[in-house]
Amino acid sequence: MRVVVAGATGLIGSRTVARLRDHGVEVVRLSRGEGVDVTTGKGLDEAMRGADVVVDVTDTASRGELESLEFFGTATHNLLEAAAKAGAVHHVILSIVGADHLQAGYFRAKALQEEQVRRSPMPYSIVRATPFFESVEYMSRAATYGDVVHVAPVLIRPVSTDDVAAAVAHVAVGIPLFGVLEVAGPEEHRLDDLTAKLLAARGYMRDVVPDAHTPFFGAVLGQRALLPGAGAHLGHETFSEWIARR
């Protein structure tokens, strides 16, 4: 089996490549460093030759809605087109829990990416992950005003990137789901409490203010908006273990 991974050098991509190799499959890495640009299509057809499965774990540098819409719309179109030319039989994308009901910001862009994949004739699988531990850290910086951090007091099951990569790789070597697998962390937290613990572990003396109007990746959230459904696959690494490992 030949699996092409787009976004292979990123946070999830590098781990997904390693997990796929553990499954004993041939992996082709796509990234700008490898001379392939998924937004312009440069080098894409050549890199896709002989692909059986395409795994798309690309991401945007910005979480803004317009930038995300443009990136995912273009990249997904190019990847699906190149995969079809190559004769691939399975297209896997990484999305985010909440994309099916949070129609704003980054979530809207991921929802439209999912729709592109569903409408394609290519057999597909969608892996939706809850926010990574790293995403919580990123948002804590984005919502910092002086010594105060504003955070929505919503429930969350943050997940480690290793657990997400393992799920993506497992799906990639299996038969297409023609649907969605949700992946979440083993523990439920309140986002403001988790942010306070994260900042304390990093040695940052900042006050965390619960603020229901503070957006997360461009969307204002309801209390349970970031929680997965009942059938979600739960990862193994806890927040405490992640902090200790880092």
Rosetta blueprint (number, residue, H / E / L):
1 M L
2 R E
3 V E
4 V E
5 V E
6 A E
7 G L
8 A L
9 T L
10 G L
11 L L
12 I L
13 G H
14 S H
15 R H
16 T H
17 V H
18 A H
19 R H
20 L H
21 R H
22 D H
23 H L
24 G L
25 V L
26 E E
27 V E
28 V E
29 R E
30 L E
31 S L
32 R H
33 G H
34 E H
35 G L
36 V L
37 D L
38 V L
39 T L
40 T L
41 G L
42 K L
43 G L
44 L H
45 D H
46 E H
47 A H
48 M H
49 R L
50 G L
51 A L
52 D L
53 V E
54 V E
55 V E
56 D E
57 V L
58 T L
59 D L
60 T L
61 A L
62 S L
63 R L
64 G L
65 E H
66 L H
67 E H
68 S H
69 L H
70 E H
71 F H
72 F H
73 G H
74 T H
75 A H
76 T H
77 H H
78 N H
79 L H
80 L H
81 E H
82 A H
83 A H
84 A H
85 K H
86 A H
87 G L
88 A L
89 V L
90 H E
91 H E
92 V E
93 I E
94 L E
95 S E
96 I E
97 V L
98 G L
99 A L
100 D L
101 H L
102 L L
103 Q L
104 A L
105 G H
106 Y H
107 F H
108 R H
109 A H
110 K H
111 A H
112 L H
113 Q H
114 E H
115 E H
116 Q H
117 V H
118 R H
119 R H
120 S L
121 P L
122 M L
123 P L
124 Y E
125 S E
126 I E
127 V E
128 R E
129 A E
130 T L
131 P L
132 F E
133 F H
134 E H
135 S H
136 V H
137 E H
138 Y H
139 M H
140 S H
141 R H
142 A H
143 A L
144 T E
145 Y E
146 G L
147 D L
148 V E
149 V E
150 H E
151 V E
152 A L
153 P L
154 V L
155 L E
156 I E
157 R L
158 P L
159 V E
160 S L
161 T H
162 D H
163 D H
164 V H
165 A H
166 A H
167 A H
168 V H
169 A H
170 H H
171 V H
172 A H
173 V L
174 G L
175 I L
176 P L
177 L L
178 F L
179 G L
180 V E
181 L E
182 E E
183 V E
184 A E
185 G L
186 P L
187 E L
188 E L
189 H E
190 R E
191 L H
192 D H
193 D H
194 L H
195 T H
196 A H
197 K H
198 L H
199 L H
200 A H
201 A H
202 R H
203 G L
204 Y L
205 M L
206 R L
207 D E
208 V E
209 V E
210 P E
211 D L
212 A L
213 H L
214 T L
215 P L
216 F E
217 F L
218 G L
219 A E
220 V L
221 L L
222 G L
223 Q L
224 R L
225 A L
226 L L
227 L L
228 P L
229 G L
230 A L
231 G L
232 A L
233 H E
234 L E
235 G L
236 H L
237 E L
238 T L
239 F H
240 S H
241 E H
242 W H
243 I H
244 A H
245 R H
246 R L
